[in-house]
């Protein structure tokens, strides 16, 4: 089966998943009630357009963004353990968003901006820590990312502790990841950043392929390694920041999905990245459907489910390699 056909199958799977998940929820929706609003007084249409559709679209964009960033960071660092969570970007974005939520709750427009600044801070700290050992920069990126993640998470917890109790309780569920506050505004903010990142990846596809080799080899092929790597890191930071600002911290999507896609599509950068985006969208909308329906009258944080799935996958992967 060709790579193009496999990508088309992923796209078809995403469309089918959307059609099915649109009907899953506390209130089941029927297509007949959507077509004929008089059957239930227009309630199905209201639930569909105001709650279910924005949430599904946000899940698609968030899952695609996190999986795309994970695959991109793994290519840039040549380390398959890299992802926005372990790289410290999620912790940085959550740190900036936490400060705004606790201290400036009325400035909703400042949330994605603060998250981007926090993600940029995390990237800057990782690069600064790695630059201490210039000979083995890429090998230490994940370790530096973990250190930065713990540092910014502790600072965010300190700000939560200093804030009022009501704000801390309100933000804890958000920090574990949730699509409960989905609004169409979030879709219009995340979508342009995602499409811009995809366009930059297509434009730099040859440079990304060259970065699979050693930096010296990439430079001999005419690639401006530092420029390309910094530009793609900024794209990853911006994309992760807008997702975290509206969905909170959702772990393991950027780590799990690229591994699965490599098994199916191989290591070719462009198909792997686009396949990761499609598979990430499919994964997150199904996880969100499970989060809404597994417990009656209660919603499970997305981060809890994605972390459980990711940990089981890597235990199976370690057992298989052993």
C-alpha positions in Angstrom: 0.0 0.0 0.0 1.4 3.4 -1.0 2.1 6.2 1.5 -0.5 8.4 -0.3 -3.2 5.8 0.0 -2.4 5.4 3.7 -2.7 9.2 4.3 -6.1 9.1 2.5 -7.2 6.3 4.8 -6.2 8.4 7.8 -8.2 11.3 6.4 -11.2 9.0 5.8 -10.8 7.7 9.4 -10.9 11.3 10.7 -14.1 12.1 8.8 -15.8 8.9 10.0 -14.7 9.7 13.6 -16.1 13.2 13.4 -19.5 11.9 12.2 -19.7 9.3 15.0 -18.3 11.5 17.8 -20.7 14.3 17.0 -23.5 12.0 18.2 -21.8 10.9 21.4 -22.5 12.8 24.6 -24.7 13.2 27.6 -27.6 14.1 25.2 -27.5 11.8 22.1 -28.1 13.6 18.8 -30.0 12.2 15.9 -29.5 13.5 12.3 -33.2 13.6 11.8 -33.6 16.1 14.6 -30.8 18.2 13.2 -32.5 18.3 9.8 -36.0 18.8 11.2 -35.7 21.3 14.2 -39.4 21.0 14.9 -39.0 17.5 16.2 -37.5 18.6 19.5 -38.0 22.4 19.4 -34.6 23.1 18.0 -32.7 21.8 21.1 -30.6 19.4 19.0 -29.5 22.2 16.7 -28.6 24.3 19.7 -26.5 21.6 21.3 -24.9 20.8 18.0 -23.8 24.3 17.0 -23.1 25.7 20.5 -21.5 22.8 22.3 -20.8 19.6 20.3 -19.4 21.1 17.0 -17.0 23.7 18.6 -15.7 21.0 21.0 -15.1 18.5 18.2 -13.3 21.1 16.0 -11.2 22.2 18.9 -10.3 18.5 19.6 -9.3 18.0 16.0 -7.1 21.1 16.0 -5.5 20.4 19.4 -4.8 16.7 18.7 -3.3 17.6 15.2 -1.2 20.4 16.7 0.2 18.4 19.6 1.0 15.4 17.4 2.6 17.6 14.7 4.7 19.4 17.3 5.8 16.1 18.8 6.9 14.7 15.4 8.6 18.0 14.5 10.6 18.1 17.8 11.6 14.5 17.4 13.0 15.3 13.9 14.7 18.4 15.0 16.4 16.8 18.0 16.9 13.4 16.4 15.5 12.0 19.6 12.3 10.0 19.6 11.6 10.8 23.2 11.1 14.5 22.4 7.6 16.0 22.5 6.1 19.3 23.7 5.4 18.0 27.2 8.9 16.6 27.9 10.5 19.5 26.0 9.2 21.9 28.6 7.0 23.8 26.1 3.7 22.7 27.7 5.0 23.6 31.1 6.1 27.0 29.9 2.8 27.7 28.1 0.9 26.6 31.2 3.0 28.8 33.4 2.2 31.9 31.3 -1.5 31.0 31.1 -1.6 30.3 34.9 -0.3 33.8 35.7 -2.9 35.5 33.5 -5.7 33.2 34.8 -4.9 33.9 38.4 -3.9 37.5 38.3 -5.7 38.9 35.2 -8.8 36.8 34.9 -10.8 39.4 32.9 -8.2 39.7 30.1 -9.1 36.7 28.0 -7.2 38.0 24.9 -4.0 38.0 27.0 -4.3 34.2 27.6 -2.8 32.9 24.3 -0.2 35.8 24.4 0.9 34.9 27.9 1.0 31.2 27.0 3.2 32.0 23.9 5.6 34.1 26.1 5.8 31.2 28.6 6.5 28.7 25.8 9.1 31.0 24.4 10.7 31.2 27.8 10.8 27.4 28.0 12.5 27.1 24.6 15.0 29.8 25.5 15.9 28.1 28.8 16.3 24.7 27.0 18.6 26.3 24.4 20.6 28.1 27.1 21.1 24.9 29.1 22.1 22.8 26.1 24.5 25.4 24.9 26.7 24.8 27.9 27.8 21.5 26.2 28.1 22.4 22.6 29.6 19.1 21.5 26.5 17.0 22.2 23.7 19.6 22.0 21.0 17.3 20.6 21.6 14.5 23.0 20.9 16.8 26.0 17.8 18.5 24.7 15.3 16.2 26.3 17.1 16.2 29.6 17.2 20.0 29.6 13.5 20.0 28.6 12.6 17.8 31.6 14.5 20.1 33.9 12.8 23.2 32.5 9.5 21.5 32.7 9.9 20.8 36.4 11.2 24.3 37.0 8.3 26.1 35.3 5.7 23.7 36.8 7.0 24.5 40.3 6.8 28.2 39.6 3.3 27.8 38.3 2.3 25.9 41.4 3.8 28.7 43.6 1.7 31.3 41.8 -1.4 29.1 42.3 -0.6 28.8 46.0 -0.3 32.6 46.3 -3.6 33.2 44.4 -7.0 32.8 45.9 -8.4 29.3 46.6 -11.3 29.7 44.1 -8.9 30.5 41.2 -6.7 27.6 42.1 -9.6 25.1 42.1 -10.8 26.5 38.8 -7.5 26.1 37.1 -6.5 22.7 38.4 -8.9 20.8 36.1 -7.8 23.0 33.2 -4.1 22.2 33.8 -4.9 18.5 33.5 -6.4 19.1 30.0 -10.0 19.6 29.0 -12.1 20.7 26.1 -15.0 21.6 28.3 -14.6 25.4 27.7 -14.6 24.9 23.9 -15.7 28.0 22.0 -15.5 28.8 18.3 -13.1 31.6 19.2 -10.5 29.0 20.1 -10.9 27.4 16.7 -10.3 30.7 14.9 -7.1 31.3 17.0 -5.6 27.8 16.7 -6.4 27.1 13.0 -4.3 29.9 11.5 -1.3 28.9 13.6 -1.6 25.3 12.6 -2.0 26.0 8.9 0.9 28.4 9.0 3.1 25.8 10.6 2.1 23.2 8.0 2.9 25.7 5.2 6.4 26.3 6.8 7.0 22.6 7.0 6.1 22.2 3.3 8.4 25.1 2.4 11.3 23.6 4.5 10.6 20.0 3.7 14.1 19.4 2.2 15.8 21.1 5.1 13.8 19.0 7.6 14.9 15.9 5.7 18.5 17.0 5.8 18.3 17.5 9.6 17.8 13.7 9.9 21.6 13.5 9.3 24.4 15.1 11.4 24.5 18.9 11.5 27.8 18.9 9.5 26.2 16.8 6.8 23.1 19.1 6.6 25.4 22.2 6.4 27.4 20.5 3.6 24.1 20.2 1.7 23.6 24.0 2.0 21.1 24.0 4.9 21.2 26.9 7.4 20.9 24.5 10.3 20.5 27.0 13.1 18.1 29.2 11.2 15.8 26.3 10.3 15.9 24.7 13.7 15.2 28.0 15.5 12.3 28.8 13.1 10.7 25.4 13.6 11.2 25.6 17.3 9.3 29.0 17.3 6.5 27.4 15.3 6.3 24.5 17.8 6.2 27.0 20.7 3.5 29.1 19.1 1.4 26.1 18.2 1.7 24.5 21.6 1.0 27.8 23.4 -2.3 28.4 21.7 -3.4 24.8 22.4 -2.4 25.0 26.0 -4.1 28.4 26.5 -7.5 26.9 25.5 -7.2 23.2 26.3 -4.7 23.0 29.2 -1.8 20.5 29.4 -2.6 17.3 27.4 0.4 14.9 27.7 1.7 12.0 25.6 -0.2 12.9 22.4 3.0 14.4 20.9 5.0 11.4 22.1 2.7 8.5 21.3 1.3 9.4 17.9 4.5 10.0 15.9 5.8 6.5 17.1 2.6 4.8 15.8 2.8 6.7 12.5 6.5 5.7 12.0 5.5 2.1 12.2 2.9 2.6 9.5 4.4 5.3 7.2 8.1 5.1 7.8 10.6 7.8 8.6 10.1 10.1 5.6 9.6 13.5 7.3 6.7 15.1 5.3 4.3 12.0 5.3 5.2 11.3 8.9 4.3 14.8 10.1 1.1 15.1 8.1 0.1 11.5 9.2 0.8 12.4 12.8 -1.4 15.5 12.5 -4.3 13.3 11.2 -3.8 10.5 13.7 -3.5 13.0 16.6 -6.8 14.5 15.6 -8.5 11.1 15.5 -7.0 10.1 18.9 -7.9 13.2 20.8 -11.6 13.4 19.7 -12.1 9.7 20.7 -10.3 10.3 24.0 -12.6 13.3 24.6 -15.7 11.2 23.7 -14.5 8.7 26.3 -13.8 11.5 28.9 -17.4 12.7 28.5 -19.1 9.4 28.7 -17.1 6.9 30.9 -18.4 8.3 34.2 -22.1 9.3 34.5 -22.6 13.1 35.1 -18.9 13.6 35.4 -16.0 14.5 33.0 -12.6 12.9 33.2 -9.6 15.3 32.5 -8.1 14.5 29.1 -4.6 14.4 30.5 -5.5 11.5 32.8 -6.6 9.4 29.9 -3.9 10.3 27.4 -1.2 9.7 30.1 -2.7 6.3 30.9 -2.8 5.3 27.2 0.7 6.6 26.6 2.2 4.8 29.5 0.7 1.5 28.6 1.9 1.9 25.0 5.5 2.5 26.0 5.4 -0.4 28.4 4.3 -2.6 25.5 7.0 -1.1 23.3 9.7 -1.8 25.9 8.5 -5.4 26.3 8.5 -5.9 22.6 12.0 -4.6 22.1 13.3 -6.7 25.0 
